[in-house]
Amino acid sequence: MQIENITPFIGAEITGVDYEDLRRPEVFQQLVELVHRDELAVIRGLDITPKQQIELASRLGRARHPFPFRCSPPPTHRTGIPSESSHAQAARLC
């Protein structure tokens, strides 16, 4: 497992791990410590199913949403400027 800082202020990028590695308690504990220290951990190249993602996330605590999801930018009007309602809608999803 390789770890690099994303910025001097926040974030760690992790490479060289797979799902089976993250199931090992010592590796998962290292991930938790990185999140606590850097507030964000990005695991590059991790190919997991939604079920595996839920299993790993459940080890961090109770999920607010029972499914994995990705937040998208709010839709824009023809002017290219997001509407207030689209911002509110995106905020509810994320």
Beta strands, then each sheet from edge to edge (+ up, - down):
strand 1: 2-5
strand 2: 12-15
strand 3: 41-43
sheet 1: 1+ 2- 3-
end
